């Protein structure tokens, strides 16, 4: 089910939105919807795969949790995401690149969530996490 929404926006913002849409070869409406969807998340609602990963952390011992708290997105994937972000700013992305960017952002968000929850679990277990936070 869809809903219709009419929004008045400043002409400068519309021009920037129109330029992004042209660069991505999307309609202005499609680009607006994509941007809106990327910014508006359901409150306290995590994707099932994230919930599953977080639940698994509770089963880990302190050494494994510390390793998880120190984990990060691989340098190769981080570089690919950075390149796509720069290209998006310069000239926009084609649909396949936008999809890949969204995939990489999801992987980054998953990695950050696991790091944060692993550190929080260690803290709840009475461990000192100050060194983990200093090296992040």
Secondary structure, 3 states (H helix, E strand, C coil): CCCCCCCCCCHHHHHHHHHHHHHHCCCHHHHHHHHHHHHCCCCCCCCHHHHHHHHHHCCCCHHHHHHHHHCCCCHHHHHHHHHHHHHHHHCCCCHHHHHHHHHHHHHHHHHHHHHHHHHHHHHHCCCCCHHHHHHC
